[in-house]
C-alpha cells in the first residue's frame, strides 16, 4: 500500500481500524524542537470519537505512545514513531462484510485487490481511524510551523446546505473553540441538521475551509511539485474527501480574467495583492498571501437505513442493515484532520525550500 507521504519530511501510517493499534512514523523532522505534548493531546481530542452526541459512540483515549524520536523532551533527529492503541474496537460489528460490501465504502474494490481482508476489521487500513496518527504527525508539524510564524486553522464552511460565512481571503481569522464555525447561528443550524440526519438513520456531508497564514512567497515547485499538488495529495488521504479547490476554485471558472486576477501593490515594502482569488498559490508557489482552500466531504456512508448490495460469493442481491457505531456527519471531527494534513504538506515543502535554518 502507498501509505507514505513526503520528500524531505516523510510520513508513514500503519494499522487498521479494529486491529491492536494504529500509528505513525515521521522521518526528517528537525532535531532540537521541544513539542508541547499537552497541546498535542488537546489537538488530538478535537478529532477523537465519543466526545459529543453528534459523533460515533466509540471511545478512544488516543494518547500517543512515542517509541522513538524524543530524548529528554526534545526531537533528536531519529524518526518520530508513535502508536495509538485501539481500546474500544468492536470487530464483531463487521462480521460478514467481507462478502457483502457496504455501499460507498472501499469494501468492494478492496475485496478485489486484497481478497476481502480489509472489511473484516471495520474497513481496515481504509478507515477514518487512520486519521488519528495523521493528526499526531500533523499536530507536531503545526507546532513547528507556529514557531516559525506560520499558522494553519480551519472551520466548517458548510454542513449539508447550511453555510458558514467564508474566511476573509486577505485576513482570515481563527474560528471559536468548540464547534469550529465563524457564525454561531450557522453553527447551531448545522448541529440541528446533523441531529435530524441521525434521527432519520441517515447522514450528511459538508465542506471544510482552511487557511495558511505567514508562509513566505516562493515555497513549492512547478508542475508535479506544486504546493497545491502536495496539499491535495495529503488531503485526499483523509477518507471521505471527494473534492479540493483553492482560492476562487470552481467559481473562478465563471469569472472573466479582469474579475479573477489579483492586482499587485506594495505594502510596508512587501508585494501584496488587493484580492486573493488565487488562494495564495501561483504556478505551484506560495505568493506570500494567505493560502486558502476547501475540502468537500461526502456524507458518512455507514447509515442505519437499509441499503442494497450483493453477496460477492454468489452474486445474489442482499439488503444490508448496519448496526455499528458511526458518525452521522464526520465533518466536525475532520476539521483538525484537514489542519494536520495541510501542516504536513506545508512543512515538507518549506523544509525542501530551506527557508528556515532548522
C-alpha contacts under 8 A as a table, 3 or more apart, distances in Angstrom:
res1	aa1	res2	aa2	distance
3	X	12	X	5.81
3	X	13	X	5.71
3	X	14	X	7.41
4	X	10	X	6.91
4	X	11	X	5.33
4	X	12	X	4.37
4	X	13	X	6.55
5	X	10	X	5.62
5	X	11	X	5.16
5	X	12	X	6.72
5	X	234	X	7.42
6	X	9	X	5.32
6	X	10	X	4.50
6	X	11	X	6.33
6	X	345	X	7.24
6	X	348	X	6.28
7	X	10	X	5.91
7	X	348	X	6.68
7	X	352	X	7.60
8	X	28	X	6.02
8	X	348	X	5.88
8	X	349	X	7.95
8	X	351	X	6.62
8	X	352	X	5.99
9	X	26	X	7.06
9	X	27	X	5.88
9	X	28	X	4.64
9	X	29	X	6.13
9	X	344	X	7.85
9	X	347	X	7.54
9	X	348	X	5.01
9	X	351	X	7.53
10	X	26	X	5.73
10	X	27	X	5.06
10	X	28	X	6.27
10	X	348	X	7.94
11	X	24	X	7.03
11	X	25	X	5.80
11	X	26	X	4.56
11	X	27	X	6.37
11	X	137	X	7.69
12	X	24	X	5.58
12	X	25	X	5.11
12	X	26	X	6.46
13	X	22	X	7.70
13	X	23	X	5.92
13	X	24	X	4.50
13	X	25	X	6.57
13	X	130	X	7.30
13	X	133	X	6.85
13	X	134	X	7.19
14	X	22	X	5.69
14	X	23	X	5.34
14	X	24	X	6.10
14	X	125	X	7.49
14	X	130	X	7.63
15	X	19	X	6.66
15	X	20	X	7.81
15	X	21	X	5.87
15	X	22	X	4.12
15	X	23	X	6.29
15	X	124	X	7.59
15	X	125	X	6.26
15	X	130	X	7.34
16	X	19	X	5.03
16	X	20	X	7.83
16	X	21	X	7.02
16	X	22	X	6.16
16	X	121	X	6.91
16	X	123	X	7.59
16	X	124	X	4.23
16	X	125	X	4.63
16	X	126	X	7.77
16	X	127	X	7.21
16	X	129	X	7.47
16	X	130	X	7.25
17	X	21	X	7.87
17	X	22	X	7.38
17	X	86	X	7.65
17	X	89	X	7.58
17	X	121	X	6.29
17	X	122	X	5.86
17	X	123	X	6.59
17	X	124	X	5.01
17	X	125	X	6.57
17	X	127	X	5.81
17	X	128	X	7.66
17	X	129	X	5.28
17	X	130	X	7.04
18	X	21	X	7.74
18	X	86	X	6.70
18	X	89	X	4.97
18	X	90	X	6.64
18	X	91	X	5.77
18	X	121	X	5.12
18	X	122	X	6.12
18	X	124	X	6.85
19	X	22	X	7.60
19	X	86	X	6.80
19	X	89	X	7.48
19	X	121	X	6.84
19	X	124	X	7.73
20	X	85	X	6.05
20	X	86	X	5.54
20	X	87	X	7.97
21	X	83	X	6.48
21	X	84	X	5.47
21	X	85	X	4.09
21	X	86	X	4.86
22	X	83	X	5.78
22	X	84	X	5.30
22	X	85	X	6.44
22	X	86	X	7.11
22	X	129	X	7.79
22	X	130	X	6.64
22	X	132	X	7.75
22	X	133	X	6.64
23	X	81	X	7.46
23	X	82	X	5.54
23	X	83	X	4.11
23	X	84	X	5.69
23	X	130	X	7.82
23	X	132	X	7.89
23	X	133	X	5.06
24	X	80	X	7.92
24	X	81	X	5.71
24	X	82	X	5.57
24	X	83	X	6.60
24	X	133	X	5.42
24	X	134	X	7.12
24	X	136	X	7.68
24	X	137	X	7.08
25	X	79	X	6.27
25	X	80	X	5.50
25	X	81	X	4.30
25	X	82	X	6.62
26	X	29	X	6.74
26	X	79	X	5.47
26	X	80	X	4.96
26	X	81	X	6.38
26	X	137	X	6.67
27	X	78	X	7.02
27	X	79	X	4.29
27	X	80	X	6.29
28	X	77	X	7.00
28	X	78	X	7.84
28	X	79	X	6.78
29	X	75	X	7.75
29	X	77	X	6.59
29	X	79	X	7.39
29	X	80	X	7.61
30	X	33	X	6.92
30	X	75	X	7.11
30	X	76	X	7.90
30	X	77	X	6.08
30	X	358	X	6.13
31	X	74	X	7.33
31	X	75	X	4.82
31	X	76	X	4.77
31	X	77	X	4.51
31	X	358	X	7.87
32	X	74	X	5.52
32	X	75	X	5.26
32	X	76	X	6.14
32	X	77	X	7.77
33	X	74	X	5.39
33	X	75	X	5.32
33	X	144	X	7.53
34	X	73	X	5.87
34	X	74	X	4.50
34	X	75	X	6.38
35	X	40	X	7.90
35	X	73	X	7.29
35	X	74	X	7.05
35	X	75	X	7.80
35	X	140	X	6.65
35	X	143	X	6.91
35	X	144	X	7.86
36	X	39	X	5.36
36	X	40	X	6.23
36	X	143	X	7.83
37	X	40	X	4.77
37	X	41	X	6.14
38	X	41	X	5.14
38	X	42	X	6.39
39	X	42	X	5.02
39	X	43	X	6.29
40	X	43	X	5.07
40	X	44	X	6.27
40	X	136	X	7.30
40	X	139	X	5.82
40	X	140	X	7.03
41	X	44	X	4.98
41	X	45	X	6.12
41	X	63	X	6.82
42	X	45	X	5.12
42	X	46	X	6.76
43	X	46	X	5.47
43	X	47	X	7.37
43	X	135	X	7.83
43	X	139	X	6.70
43	X	336	X	7.23
44	X	47	X	5.47
44	X	48	X	6.29
44	X	62	X	7.03
44	X	132	X	7.22
44	X	135	X	6.37
44	X	136	X	6.94
44	X	139	X	7.72
44	X	336	X	7.92
45	X	48	X	4.97
45	X	62	X	7.52
46	X	333	X	6.50
46	X	336	X	6.63
47	X	132	X	7.25
47	X	135	X	7.97
47	X	333	X	4.65
47	X	334	X	6.74
47	X	335	X	7.77
47	X	336	X	6.18
47	X	337	X	7.13
48	X	51	X	6.98
48	X	59	X	7.84
48	X	60	X	6.76
48	X	61	X	7.70
48	X	62	X	6.87
48	X	132	X	7.44
48	X	333	X	7.22
49	X	52	X	7.93
49	X	55	X	6.16
49	X	56	X	5.66
49	X	57	X	6.70
49	X	58	X	5.81
49	X	59	X	5.86
49	X	60	X	6.68
49	X	333	X	7.82
50	X	53	X	7.54
50	X	55	X	5.94
50	X	56	X	5.51
50	X	57	X	4.60
50	X	58	X	5.32
50	X	59	X	4.99
50	X	60	X	7.58
51	X	55	X	6.97
51	X	59	X	7.93
52	X	55	X	5.70
53	X	56	X	7.81
53	X	57	X	7.87
54	X	191	X	7.75
54	X	194	X	6.92
54	X	195	X	6.71
54	X	327	X	6.90
54	X	328	X	6.82
54	X	329	X	7.46
55	X	326	X	7.18
55	X	327	X	4.66
55	X	328	X	6.71
55	X	329	X	7.22
55	X	330	X	7.42
56	X	325	X	5.40
56	X	326	X	4.66
56	X	327	X	4.48
56	X	328	X	7.69
57	X	325	X	5.80
57	X	326	X	7.30
58	X	88	X	6.37
58	X	89	X	7.90
58	X	325	X	6.38
59	X	87	X	7.72
59	X	88	X	5.95
60	X	86	X	6.79
60	X	87	X	5.94
60	X	88	X	6.10
61	X	87	X	7.54
62	X	84	X	5.68
62	X	85	X	7.28
62	X	132	X	7.30
63	X	84	X	6.23
64	X	82	X	5.74
64	X	83	X	5.56
64	X	84	X	5.06
64	X	136	X	7.45
65	X	82	X	5.21
65	X	83	X	5.29
65	X	84	X	6.49
66	X	69	X	7.52
66	X	70	X	7.47
66	X	80	X	7.24
66	X	81	X	5.70
66	X	82	X	4.21
66	X	83	X	6.67
67	X	80	X	7.53
67	X	81	X	5.42
67	X	82	X	5.69
67	X	83	X	7.64
68	X	78	X	6.85
68	X	79	X	6.50
68	X	80	X	5.36
68	X	81	X	5.22
68	X	82	X	7.40
69	X	75	X	5.57
69	X	76	X	5.58
69	X	77	X	6.34
69	X	78	X	4.68
69	X	79	X	5.15
69	X	80	X	4.09
69	X	81	X	6.52
70	X	73	X	5.68
70	X	74	X	5.31
70	X	75	X	4.61
70	X	76	X	5.69
70	X	78	X	7.89
70	X	80	X	7.05
71	X	74	X	5.29
71	X	75	X	6.34
71	X	76	X	6.00
75	X	78	X	7.62
75	X	80	X	7.78
82	X	133	X	7.75
82	X	136	X	7.95
83	X	133	X	7.50
84	X	132	X	7.83
84	X	133	X	7.19
86	X	89	X	5.96
90	X	93	X	5.77
90	X	94	X	7.91
91	X	94	X	5.60
91	X	95	X	7.06
91	X	120	X	7.23
91	X	121	X	5.53
91	X	122	X	6.43
92	X	95	X	5.25
93	X	122	X	7.82
93	X	323	X	7.01
93	X	324	X	5.54
94	X	97	X	5.69
94	X	119	X	7.15
94	X	120	X	5.98
94	X	121	X	6.67
94	X	122	X	5.74
94	X	324	X	7.75
95	X	98	X	7.62
95	X	120	X	6.36
96	X	99	X	5.79
96	X	100	X	6.63
96	X	120	X	7.31
97	X	100	X	4.74
97	X	101	X	5.68
97	X	102	X	7.18
97	X	107	X	7.84
97	X	119	X	5.92
97	X	120	X	6.37
98	X	101	X	6.46
98	X	107	X	7.23
98	X	111	X	7.01
98	X	116	X	4.86
98	X	117	X	6.87
98	X	118	X	7.66
98	X	119	X	5.29
98	X	120	X	5.71
99	X	116	X	7.41
99	X	311	X	5.51
99	X	312	X	5.17
99	X	313	X	6.35
100	X	309	X	6.57
100	X	310	X	5.85
100	X	311	X	4.85
100	X	312	X	6.24
100	X	318	X	7.65
100	X	320	X	7.78
101	X	105	X	7.47
101	X	107	X	5.02
101	X	108	X	5.32
101	X	119	X	7.87
101	X	309	X	6.62
101	X	310	X	7.17
101	X	311	X	7.66
101	X	312	X	7.87
102	X	105	X	5.56
102	X	106	X	7.90
102	X	107	X	6.27
102	X	108	X	7.69
102	X	301	X	7.91
102	X	302	X	7.59
102	X	309	X	6.91
102	X	320	X	7.59
103	X	301	X	6.80
103	X	307	X	7.34
103	X	308	X	7.57
103	X	309	X	6.70
104	X	301	X	5.64
105	X	108	X	7.54
105	X	123	X	7.93
105	X	301	X	6.46
106	X	109	X	5.84
106	X	110	X	5.78
106	X	123	X	7.29
106	X	126	X	6.97
107	X	110	X	5.15
107	X	111	X	5.91
107	X	116	X	7.27
107	X	118	X	7.20
107	X	119	X	5.63
107	X	123	X	6.86
108	X	111	X	5.02
108	X	112	X	6.43
108	X	116	X	7.89
109	X	112	X	5.07
109	X	113	X	6.30
110	X	113	X	5.06
110	X	114	X	5.42
110	X	115	X	7.08
110	X	116	X	6.34
110	X	118	X	6.70
110	X	119	X	7.86
111	X	114	X	5.25
111	X	115	X	4.51
111	X	116	X	3.81
111	X	117	X	7.00
111	X	118	X	7.34
111	X	119	X	7.75
112	X	115	X	5.67
112	X	116	X	7.12
113	X	116	X	8.00
114	X	117	X	6.15
114	X	118	X	7.11
116	X	119	X	5.99
116	X	120	X	7.01
117	X	120	X	5.55
117	X	121	X	7.52
117	X	124	X	7.86
118	X	121	X	5.90
118	X	122	X	7.20
118	X	123	X	5.27
118	X	124	X	4.53
118	X	125	X	6.75
118	X	126	X	7.57
119	X	122	X	5.32
119	X	123	X	4.41
119	X	124	X	6.10
120	X	123	X	6.96
120	X	124	X	7.27
121	X	124	X	4.97
122	X	127	X	7.02
123	X	126	X	5.36
123	X	127	X	4.97
124	X	127	X	5.67
125	X	130	X	6.91
126	X	130	X	7.54
126	X	239	X	7.22
127	X	130	X	6.01
127	X	239	X	6.90
128	X	131	X	5.53
128	X	132	X	7.94
128	X	238	X	7.02
128	X	239	X	5.66
129	X	132	X	5.83
130	X	133	X	5.95
130	X	134	X	6.56
131	X	134	X	4.67
131	X	135	X	6.02
131	X	238	X	6.63
131	X	337	X	6.42
132	X	135	X	5.20
132	X	136	X	6.55
133	X	136	X	4.83
133	X	137	X	6.39
134	X	137	X	5.33
134	X	138	X	6.01
134	X	337	X	7.20
134	X	340	X	6.75
134	X	341	X	7.11
135	X	138	X	4.78
135	X	139	X	5.52
135	X	336	X	7.16
135	X	337	X	5.94
135	X	340	X	5.29
135	X	341	X	7.63
136	X	139	X	5.18
136	X	140	X	6.48
137	X	140	X	5.40
137	X	141	X	6.42
137	X	340	X	7.23
137	X	344	X	7.24
138	X	141	X	4.93
138	X	142	X	6.01
138	X	339	X	7.32
138	X	340	X	3.81
138	X	341	X	6.05
138	X	342	X	7.72
138	X	343	X	5.60
138	X	344	X	5.43
139	X	142	X	5.06
139	X	143	X	6.45
139	X	340	X	5.94
139	X	343	X	7.82
140	X	143	X	5.28
140	X	144	X	6.48
141	X	144	X	5.16
141	X	145	X	6.06
141	X	340	X	7.61
141	X	343	X	5.61
141	X	344	X	5.92
141	X	347	X	6.57
142	X	145	X	5.16
142	X	146	X	6.05
142	X	151	X	7.39
142	X	152	X	7.05
142	X	340	X	7.08
142	X	343	X	5.50
142	X	344	X	7.89
143	X	146	X	5.10
143	X	147	X	6.34
144	X	147	X	5.16
144	X	148	X	6.71
145	X	148	X	5.12
145	X	149	X	6.44
145	X	150	X	5.06
145	X	151	X	6.75
145	X	343	X	7.58
145	X	347	X	6.83
146	X	149	X	4.92
146	X	150	X	4.88
146	X	151	X	5.41
147	X	150	X	7.35
148	X	356	X	7.95
149	X	214	X	5.74
149	X	215	X	7.74
150	X	212	X	6.93
150	X	213	X	5.61
150	X	214	X	4.50
150	X	215	X	5.62
151	X	211	X	7.99
151	X	212	X	5.73
151	X	213	X	5.26
151	X	214	X	6.50
152	X	210	X	7.20
152	X	211	X	5.68
152	X	212	X	4.56
152	X	213	X	6.54
152	X	339	X	6.16
152	X	342	X	7.58
152	X	343	X	6.93
153	X	174	X	6.26
153	X	210	X	5.75
153	X	211	X	5.61
153	X	212	X	6.88
153	X	339	X	5.91
154	X	174	X	7.23
154	X	175	X	7.38
154	X	180	X	7.66
154	X	208	X	6.69
154	X	209	X	5.48
154	X	210	X	4.05
154	X	211	X	6.15
154	X	335	X	6.13
154	X	336	X	7.52
154	X	338	X	7.41
154	X	339	X	6.40
155	X	174	X	7.87
155	X	175	X	6.18
155	X	180	X	5.06
155	X	181	X	5.23
155	X	182	X	7.20
155	X	208	X	5.80
155	X	209	X	5.60
155	X	210	X	6.61
155	X	335	X	6.42
156	X	159	X	7.32
156	X	164	X	6.86
156	X	180	X	6.05
156	X	181	X	5.50
156	X	206	X	7.67
156	X	207	X	6.18
156	X	208	X	4.70
156	X	209	X	6.39
156	X	331	X	7.19
156	X	332	X	6.82
156	X	335	X	6.97
157	X	163	X	5.72
157	X	164	X	4.90
157	X	165	X	6.91
157	X	166	X	6.58
157	X	181	X	7.28
157	X	206	X	7.47
157	X	207	X	5.29
157	X	208	X	5.16
157	X	209	X	5.59
158	X	161	X	6.74
158	X	162	X	5.47
158	X	163	X	4.21
158	X	164	X	5.79
158	X	190	X	7.86
158	X	206	X	5.02
158	X	207	X	4.93
158	X	208	X	7.00
159	X	162	X	5.30
159	X	163	X	6.58
159	X	190	X	5.74
159	X	193	X	7.50
159	X	194	X	7.86
159	X	204	X	7.08
159	X	205	X	5.96
159	X	206	X	4.20
159	X	207	X	6.63
159	X	331	X	7.61
160	X	190	X	7.91
160	X	193	X	7.43
160	X	204	X	5.83
160	X	205	X	5.59
160	X	206	X	5.42
162	X	186	X	7.08
162	X	189	X	7.15
162	X	190	X	6.31
163	X	186	X	6.77
164	X	181	X	6.52
164	X	182	X	6.52
164	X	183	X	6.00
164	X	186	X	5.60
164	X	187	X	7.31
165	X	182	X	6.46
165	X	183	X	6.49
166	X	182	X	7.95
166	X	209	X	7.78
167	X	171	X	7.69
167	X	172	X	5.02
167	X	173	X	6.99
167	X	209	X	7.79
168	X	171	X	5.28
168	X	172	X	4.75
168	X	173	X	7.52
169	X	172	X	6.00
169	X	275	X	7.37
169	X	276	X	5.84
169	X	277	X	7.93
169	X	279	X	7.55
169	X	290	X	6.99
169	X	292	X	7.19
170	X	274	X	7.91
170	X	275	X	6.84
170	X	276	X	6.45
170	X	289	X	7.15
170	X	290	X	6.57
171	X	290	X	7.38
172	X	211	X	6.88
172	X	290	X	7.71
174	X	182	X	7.93
175	X	180	X	5.50
175	X	181	X	5.41
175	X	182	X	5.08
176	X	179	X	7.38
176	X	180	X	5.87
176	X	181	X	6.63
176	X	182	X	6.84
177	X	180	X	6.05
179	X	187	X	6.97
179	X	332	X	7.11
180	X	187	X	7.90
180	X	332	X	7.35
180	X	335	X	7.83
181	X	184	X	6.57
181	X	186	X	7.56
181	X	187	X	5.95
183	X	186	X	5.30
183	X	187	X	6.36
184	X	187	X	4.96
184	X	188	X	6.41
185	X	188	X	5.20
185	X	189	X	6.44
186	X	189	X	5.12
186	X	190	X	6.16
187	X	190	X	4.99
187	X	191	X	6.25
188	X	191	X	5.12
188	X	192	X	6.36
189	X	192	X	5.10
189	X	193	X	6.24
190	X	193	X	4.99
190	X	194	X	6.29
191	X	194	X	5.18
191	X	195	X	6.17
192	X	195	X	5.03
192	X	196	X	6.06
193	X	196	X	5.15
193	X	197	X	6.31
193	X	204	X	7.98
194	X	197	X	5.19
194	X	198	X	6.23
194	X	203	X	7.22
194	X	204	X	6.59
194	X	328	X	6.37
194	X	329	X	6.31
195	X	198	X	5.07
195	X	199	X	6.12
195	X	328	X	7.78
196	X	199	X	5.10
196	X	200	X	6.33
197	X	200	X	5.17
197	X	201	X	6.38
197	X	202	X	4.87
197	X	203	X	5.12
197	X	204	X	6.50
197	X	328	X	6.59
198	X	201	X	5.04
198	X	202	X	5.46
198	X	203	X	6.18
198	X	328	X	5.29
199	X	202	X	7.37
201	X	303	X	5.95
201	X	304	X	4.69
201	X	305	X	5.59
202	X	303	X	5.23
202	X	304	X	6.42
202	X	305	X	6.58
202	X	328	X	6.60
203	X	299	X	5.56
203	X	300	X	5.64
203	X	301	X	7.48
203	X	303	X	6.46
203	X	327	X	7.70
203	X	328	X	4.42
203	X	329	X	5.79
204	X	298	X	7.46
204	X	299	X	4.39
204	X	300	X	6.57
204	X	328	X	6.41
204	X	329	X	5.33
205	X	296	X	7.90
205	X	297	X	5.47
205	X	298	X	4.78
205	X	299	X	3.81
205	X	300	X	6.81
205	X	329	X	6.00
205	X	330	X	7.32
205	X	331	X	6.70
206	X	296	X	5.99
206	X	297	X	5.31
206	X	298	X	6.79
206	X	299	X	7.41
206	X	331	X	6.14
207	X	294	X	6.61
207	X	295	X	5.59
207	X	296	X	4.42
207	X	297	X	5.87
207	X	331	X	7.16
208	X	294	X	5.53
208	X	295	X	5.29
208	X	296	X	6.57
208	X	297	X	7.90
208	X	331	X	7.22
208	X	334	X	7.86
208	X	335	X	6.38
208	X	338	X	7.62
209	X	292	X	7.33
209	X	293	X	5.85
209	X	294	X	4.28
209	X	295	X	6.50
210	X	292	X	5.84
210	X	293	X	5.55
210	X	294	X	6.17
210	X	338	X	7.33
210	X	339	X	7.01
211	X	290	X	6.44
211	X	291	X	5.55
211	X	292	X	4.72
211	X	293	X	6.79
212	X	215	X	6.98
212	X	290	X	5.57
212	X	291	X	4.86
212	X	292	X	6.59
213	X	289	X	7.28
213	X	290	X	4.78
213	X	291	X	6.56
214	X	288	X	7.22
214	X	289	X	7.85
214	X	290	X	7.15
215	X	219	X	7.83
215	X	286	X	7.27
215	X	288	X	5.91
215	X	289	X	7.68
215	X	290	X	7.48
216	X	219	X	6.89
216	X	286	X	6.88
216	X	287	X	7.12
216	X	288	X	4.76
217	X	285	X	7.05
217	X	286	X	4.80
217	X	287	X	4.37
217	X	288	X	4.17
217	X	289	X	7.78
218	X	285	X	5.11
218	X	286	X	5.16
218	X	287	X	6.40
218	X	288	X	7.73
219	X	227	X	7.20
219	X	285	X	5.25
219	X	286	X	5.15
219	X	349	X	6.35
219	X	350	X	5.98
219	X	353	X	6.08
220	X	225	X	6.44
220	X	226	X	5.10
220	X	227	X	4.79
220	X	284	X	5.74
220	X	285	X	4.62
220	X	286	X	6.58
220	X	349	X	5.72
220	X	350	X	7.51
220	X	353	X	7.15
221	X	224	X	7.54
221	X	225	X	4.83
221	X	226	X	4.60
221	X	227	X	6.83
221	X	283	X	7.65
221	X	284	X	5.48
221	X	285	X	5.89
222	X	225	X	5.76
222	X	226	X	5.11
222	X	283	X	5.81
222	X	284	X	5.12
222	X	285	X	7.13
223	X	226	X	5.87
223	X	283	X	7.71
223	X	284	X	6.95
224	X	229	X	6.48
225	X	229	X	6.29
225	X	230	X	6.75
225	X	284	X	7.17
226	X	229	X	5.00
226	X	230	X	6.37
226	X	283	X	7.10
226	X	284	X	3.68
226	X	285	X	6.30
227	X	230	X	5.20
227	X	231	X	6.15
227	X	281	X	7.24
227	X	284	X	4.98
227	X	285	X	5.99
227	X	286	X	7.06
227	X	345	X	7.90
227	X	346	X	7.51
227	X	349	X	7.17
228	X	231	X	5.15
228	X	232	X	5.94
228	X	246	X	7.73
228	X	281	X	7.32
228	X	284	X	6.02
229	X	232	X	5.23
229	X	233	X	6.15
229	X	284	X	7.52
230	X	233	X	5.20
230	X	234	X	6.29
230	X	345	X	5.71
230	X	346	X	7.92
230	X	349	X	7.99
231	X	234	X	5.23
231	X	235	X	6.03
231	X	341	X	7.37
231	X	342	X	5.87
231	X	345	X	5.53
231	X	346	X	7.38
232	X	235	X	5.04
232	X	236	X	6.04
232	X	244	X	6.65
233	X	236	X	5.40
233	X	237	X	6.73
234	X	237	X	5.38
234	X	238	X	7.58
234	X	341	X	5.35
234	X	342	X	6.95
234	X	344	X	7.74
234	X	345	X	6.48
235	X	238	X	5.66
235	X	241	X	7.19
235	X	244	X	7.93
235	X	295	X	7.62
235	X	338	X	6.51
235	X	341	X	5.77
235	X	342	X	7.13
236	X	239	X	7.04
236	X	241	X	5.74
236	X	242	X	7.45
237	X	241	X	7.92
238	X	241	X	6.00
238	X	337	X	7.28
238	X	338	X	7.83
240	X	297	X	5.19
240	X	298	X	5.39
240	X	299	X	7.66
240	X	300	X	7.46
241	X	244	X	7.82
241	X	295	X	6.44
241	X	296	X	5.62
241	X	297	X	4.55
241	X	298	X	6.56
242	X	295	X	7.53
242	X	296	X	5.70
242	X	297	X	5.85
242	X	298	X	6.48
243	X	295	X	5.66
243	X	296	X	4.95
243	X	297	X	7.36
244	X	293	X	7.03
244	X	294	X	5.64
244	X	295	X	4.56
244	X	296	X	6.37
245	X	248	X	7.73
245	X	249	X	4.85
245	X	250	X	7.02
245	X	293	X	5.56
245	X	294	X	5.44
245	X	295	X	6.80
246	X	249	X	5.02
246	X	278	X	6.97
246	X	279	X	5.39
246	X	292	X	5.92
246	X	293	X	4.23
246	X	294	X	6.53
247	X	276	X	6.79
247	X	277	X	4.85
247	X	278	X	4.86
247	X	279	X	3.52
247	X	280	X	7.29
247	X	291	X	7.77
247	X	292	X	5.56
247	X	293	X	5.92
248	X	251	X	5.60
248	X	252	X	4.92
248	X	260	X	7.84
248	X	277	X	4.88
248	X	278	X	6.60
248	X	279	X	6.98
249	X	252	X	5.48
249	X	253	X	7.47
250	X	253	X	5.46
250	X	254	X	7.72
251	X	254	X	5.71
251	X	255	X	7.29
252	X	255	X	5.19
252	X	260	X	6.40
252	X	277	X	7.66
253	X	256	X	7.96
255	X	259	X	5.99
255	X	260	X	6.09
256	X	259	X	5.27
256	X	260	X	6.18
257	X	260	X	5.01
257	X	261	X	5.58
258	X	261	X	5.77
260	X	277	X	5.94
261	X	275	X	7.95
261	X	277	X	6.89
261	X	278	X	7.80
262	X	273	X	5.64
262	X	274	X	6.22
262	X	275	X	5.08
262	X	276	X	5.94
262	X	277	X	6.44
262	X	278	X	7.29
263	X	273	X	5.35
263	X	274	X	5.69
263	X	275	X	6.90
264	X	271	X	6.66
264	X	272	X	5.63
264	X	273	X	4.41
264	X	274	X	6.44
265	X	271	X	5.88
265	X	272	X	5.49
265	X	273	X	6.00
265	X	274	X	7.15
266	X	269	X	5.95
266	X	270	X	5.46
266	X	271	X	4.78
266	X	272	X	5.94
267	X	270	X	5.25
267	X	271	X	6.37
267	X	272	X	6.48
272	X	288	X	7.41
272	X	289	X	6.85
273	X	276	X	6.58
273	X	289	X	7.42
276	X	279	X	5.48
276	X	280	X	6.54
276	X	289	X	7.31
276	X	290	X	7.93
277	X	280	X	7.93
278	X	281	X	5.80
278	X	282	X	6.61
279	X	289	X	7.64
279	X	290	X	6.74
279	X	291	X	5.07
279	X	292	X	4.69
279	X	293	X	6.75
280	X	286	X	5.70
280	X	287	X	5.25
280	X	288	X	6.56
280	X	289	X	4.80
280	X	290	X	5.17
280	X	291	X	4.19
280	X	292	X	6.51
281	X	284	X	5.97
281	X	285	X	5.33
281	X	286	X	4.51
281	X	287	X	5.52
281	X	291	X	6.60
282	X	285	X	5.34
282	X	286	X	6.50
282	X	287	X	6.58
286	X	289	X	7.47
286	X	291	X	7.41
295	X	338	X	7.96
297	X	331	X	6.86
298	X	301	X	7.98
299	X	328	X	7.90
299	X	329	X	6.50
299	X	330	X	7.73
300	X	303	X	7.16
300	X	326	X	7.97
300	X	327	X	6.83
300	X	328	X	6.35
300	X	329	X	5.98
300	X	330	X	6.58
302	X	322	X	6.93
302	X	326	X	6.40
303	X	322	X	6.60
303	X	326	X	7.45
303	X	328	X	7.54
304	X	321	X	6.20
304	X	322	X	5.54
304	X	323	X	6.64
305	X	321	X	6.46
305	X	322	X	7.75
306	X	319	X	6.21
306	X	320	X	5.59
306	X	321	X	4.90
306	X	322	X	7.80
307	X	319	X	5.59
307	X	320	X	5.14
307	X	321	X	6.56
308	X	317	X	7.21
308	X	318	X	5.98
308	X	319	X	4.81
308	X	320	X	6.07
309	X	317	X	6.01
309	X	318	X	5.24
309	X	319	X	6.19
309	X	320	X	6.57
310	X	315	X	5.74
310	X	316	X	5.49
310	X	317	X	4.41
310	X	318	X	5.11
311	X	314	X	5.97
311	X	315	X	5.13
311	X	316	X	5.28
311	X	317	X	6.34
311	X	318	X	6.35
312	X	315	X	5.18
312	X	316	X	7.55
327	X	330	X	5.74
329	X	332	X	7.33
330	X	333	X	5.59
330	X	334	X	6.03
331	X	334	X	4.80
331	X	335	X	6.53
332	X	335	X	5.73
333	X	336	X	6.66
333	X	337	X	7.37
334	X	337	X	4.90
334	X	338	X	6.23
335	X	338	X	5.28
335	X	339	X	6.48
336	X	339	X	4.92
336	X	340	X	6.00
337	X	340	X	4.98
337	X	341	X	6.10
338	X	341	X	5.21
338	X	342	X	6.08
339	X	342	X	5.18
339	X	343	X	6.09
340	X	343	X	5.09
340	X	344	X	6.33
341	X	344	X	5.31
341	X	345	X	6.37
342	X	345	X	5.22
342	X	346	X	5.99
343	X	346	X	5.15
343	X	347	X	5.90
344	X	347	X	5.36
344	X	348	X	6.10
345	X	348	X	5.22
345	X	349	X	6.27
346	X	349	X	5.16
346	X	350	X	6.04
347	X	350	X	4.96
347	X	351	X	5.99
348	X	351	X	5.26
348	X	352	X	6.20
349	X	352	X	5.08
349	X	353	X	6.18
350	X	353	X	4.99
350	X	354	X	6.20
350	X	355	X	6.25
350	X	356	X	7.82
351	X	354	X	5.02
351	X	355	X	6.95
351	X	356	X	7.43
354	X	357	X	7.05
